[in-house]
Amino acid sequence: MLILVIKKRFEDHLKHLVEYDNITREEYLNIARELLAADLSEDVEGFISVQGWLFKYRKSTNDFAMGHPKGTISTLFKPKKKYDYYLGEKEKYK
């Protein structure tokens, strides 16, 4: 059942592929994996919510990713409000 939920969740987020010039599913996953694994820096900010979700934002590319506490990718997209979106998430969930 968990695999079906994760697969459905992934399918729901494929709409974001157009934000990345219609890259492949694998490329989309790799961008999310790399961002979620990236060390914090001047370019990459992140935090873990009280519920254990990992939030990361890369300023240079306007990429926002979330990771589930069980280690799966929840989403990757380019927020319209850019860095302000990340700051809003941080304020709500940290």
C-alpha positions in Angstrom: 0.0 0.0 0.0 2.8 2.5 0.9 4.4 1.9 -2.5 1.1 2.7 -4.2 0.8 5.9 -2.2 4.3 7.0 -3.0 3.9 6.2 -6.7 0.6 8.2 -6.8 2.3 11.0 -5.0 5.2 10.9 -7.5 2.7 10.9 -10.4 0.9 13.9 -8.9 4.2 15.9 -9.0 5.1 15.1 -12.6 3.2 18.2 -13.6 6.4 20.0 -12.4 8.5 18.5 -15.2 7.5 21.4 -17.5 9.2 23.8 -15.0 12.4 21.9 -15.9 12.1 22.1 -19.7 10.3 18.7 -19.8 13.2 16.7 -18.4 12.8 13.0 -17.9 11.3 11.4 -14.8 14.8 10.1 -13.8 16.4 13.6 -14.3 13.6 15.1 -12.1 14.3 12.5 -9.4 18.0 13.1 -9.6 17.6 16.8 -9.1 15.4 16.2 -6.0 17.9 13.6 -4.6 20.9 15.9 -5.1 19.1 18.8 -3.5 17.9 16.8 -0.5 21.4 15.4 0.0 23.2 18.8 -0.5 25.1 20.3 2.3 23.8 23.6 3.6 25.7 26.6 2.1 25.2 30.2 0.9 23.2 28.7 -2.0 21.3 25.9 -0.2 19.2 26.4 2.8 17.2 23.8 4.7 15.6 22.6 7.9 13.8 19.6 9.4 10.3 20.2 10.6 8.9 19.2 14.0 7.3 16.2 12.2 10.6 15.2 10.6 10.1 16.4 7.1 13.2 17.7 5.3 12.9 21.1 3.5 15.6 22.3 1.1 15.8 25.3 -1.2 18.5 26.2 -3.8 18.6 29.9 -4.4 20.6 29.8 -7.7 18.1 27.5 -9.4 14.9 28.3 -7.4 14.5 24.6 -6.6 12.4 23.6 -3.6 12.3 20.0 -2.4 10.8 18.2 0.5 11.7 14.8 1.8 9.5 12.5 3.8 10.7 11.4 7.2 10.9 7.8 5.9 13.5 9.0 3.3 11.4 9.3 0.2 11.1 12.3 -2.0 7.8 14.2 -1.5 8.2 17.0 -4.1 10.5 19.1 -6.2 9.4 22.3 -7.9 10.2 25.9 -8.7 8.0 28.1 -6.4 6.5 31.2 -8.1 7.3 33.3 -5.0 10.9 32.0 -5.1 12.9 32.5 -1.9 9.9 34.0 -0.1 8.0 30.7 -0.6 10.8 28.9 1.3 10.8 31.4 4.0 7.1 31.0 4.4 7.4 27.3 4.7 10.2 27.7 7.2 8.0 30.0 9.3 5.1 27.6 9.2 6.9 24.3 9.8 10.1 24.8 11.7 
